Amino acid sequence: MKHLGAALAIALAASALPAGSACAQSYPSRPIRLLVPFAAGGAVDVLARLIAGKLSDSLGQSVIVENRPGAGGNIAADAVAKSAPDGYTLLQNTNGQAISPALYRNLPFDALGDFTPITQLVASNLILVASPKSEITSLKQLIALAKAKPGSLSYGSSGVGNPLHLTMEMLKITAGIDLVAVPYRGDAQINAALIAGEMQVAVVPLATARSLIENGQLRALAVTAARRAASLPDVPTVAEEGIAGFASTSWQGWFAPARTPREIVALIQREVATAVAAPDVAERLKAMSYEGVGSTPEDFGAYFRSEIAKFARIVREANIPMQE
């Protein structure tokens, strides 16, 4: 009877545990899907596969990267928003996740209500580059040519509303120039098109452009951050090239569906932070011109909310039309 009473007490205690706690205790018991809103080979995809590989080792379950490009990142985001909140479907996105609410009239998801921020992976620089087949060698020259022949120059865009597009639109407005957008599926395709001379310029992640710049396949015009990039110290900032106060940087972070158990979110965050800080990963991040972050869900959530407010103001002040 004594043993029966003890067993009953244990059973009752287990049944009293919240469902989320019981789920978290066995997590992960199967492969995890990490959705990436851009094509394979781009900056977001490269980082996703690096971190996914580390987590596959530490968690003992495969973390499978799935590319779902399109609609400025909203296709992948919508798929995650509508997934079960069990930690098995996650999203890696750029700060385009914070731009979309200000840019799209009818988003199929609530950017705040339908997601649980997990962690900011990295902070990163963007850079304005030109095709080596163009005559453009500086931002000042680009502005002069664009003003002399409005609408004659084109730039590569990986979708309305992502940081590459919004940064270029900010540049167009502040410089008072008109450039025609040419759509591509991601920054890897933009870089290839620039090398081929299909268009003249683009704003791309420094992470994927740096080696191409160093090899002479792309021509660096200006970094978009407030200060020069340590990896390309000779390249001026946009502000140094005459557009005072201009600054635009990017970040990447992980999100889970809303109502994902806090224990699971905390576990993923800890594993990601450990991966980002690992010496081999830190070396790779440095080579890709990233700054590792690995922030807590609380800190990333607060930062994400502030970014939504910031981009709402920028889109409004820049008179960027709402998208359907």
Secondary structure, DSSP 8 states (H G I E B T S, - for coil): -HHHHHHHHHHHHHHHS-HHHHHHHT--SS-EEEEESS-TTSHHHHHHHHHHHHHHHHHSS-EEEEE---GGGHHHHHHHHTS-SSSSEEEEEETHHHHHHHHBTT-SS-TTTTEEEEEEEEEE-EEEEE-TTSS--SHHHHHHHHHHSTT--EEEES-TTSHHHHHHHHHHHHHT---EEEE-SSHHHHHHHHHHTSSSEEEEEHHHHHHHHHTTSSEEEEE-SSS--TTSTTS-BTTTTT-TT----EEEEEEEETT--HHHHHHHHHHHHHHHHSHHHHHHHHHTTEEE----HHHHHHHHHHHHHHHHHHHHHTT---B-
